[in-house]
Amino acid sequence: MNQETEMVPSKKEEQKAERFEDQLERLEEIVSSLEDETVGLEEALGLFEDGMKLAKSCRARLEEVERRVQQLLETDEGEAPETEALEGDEKTGTDEAPNW
């Protein structure tokens, strides 16, 4: 008997799939809830943990966008975008193409 199992996205995958603006709005809701003095300690801790995860995700997305914008600006100005060397590779400092 061969049954297909439905893939359920993890919480991390769901956060990635969410729009940045949606994540930011949820983060603002969490901050607002944490400022509410009627929220219990356990609930506040859970909200804080969720908020930290969202903040980390938002920060990573912003950094990624910033890198992409910088590369586009450099390319637009006629300069080749600077890329990071892969682990184990050393930057040669030349503009020559690698010998593959």
N, C-alpha and C positions, 0 to 999 in steps of 0.2 A: 504494500500500500504506500503510494507516494503522494504525500500531501505537501502543497506549497504553503510555506509560512509567510504571513504578511510581515513585511519589514516595518517596524515602528521606529521612527527617528528618535535618537537620543535627545536629551535636553540641550546638549551642546550643538547638535546639528540643527535643532529648531531655532536656537539663537542665531546661528549663522544665516539661516534662511530668512529670518526677520529683517525687515528694512532697518537701516540705521536709525531713521526717525522714530520708528516704533520702539526700538530699544531705548532710545533717549527719553521718549515719553514715559515708558515704564519706569525708567530710572528716576525720573522726576516724581512719579507717583510714590515710589518707594521712599524717597527722601521726605516727601510730605507726610507719609505714614509714620516714619521714624520721628518726625517732629511732634507728632500727636502724643501727648502725655498719657493717653488712655491705653496705648498699645502695651501689652504685656511683655515681659522680658524674653520669653521663649519666642514669641512672634517677632519681636524686634530683632532678635538674633538671626532668625530665618530671613527676614527682610534684608538685614545687613549683608548676609552671605550672598543673597540673590543680587543685591545692588553691587557688591564687589565684582561678581562675575560679569554683570552687565557693563560696568565701568571698564573692566579689562577688555571686553569684547569691543566696546566702542572705541577705546584708545587704540587697539590694534587696527581697527578699520580706518581710523583717521590717519595713522602712520602709513598704512598701505596706500591710501589715496594721496598723501603728501609725497611719497616716493614716486608714484606714477605721474603726478603733476610735474614734479621736478624733472623726471625723465622726458616728459613731453616738452617742457620749456627748453631744455637743453637741446633736444632734437630740433625744435622749431627755430632755435637760434643758429642752426647749422652745426652744432656740436654734437658729437656722438654721446649718447647717454652713458654715464659711468656706471659700470656694473660691478658688483662685488665678486671677488674671485671665489671659486669653489674651494671647499676644504682641501688642503693638500697642494693646491695650485699657488704659485708665486706670481705676483704681478711683475711683468718684465719691464714695464715702463716704455715699451715701444708700441707703435701703432700697427705693427705688422700682424697679419692674420696668423693664427696658429697653424703649425704643420700637422695636419691630421693624417 
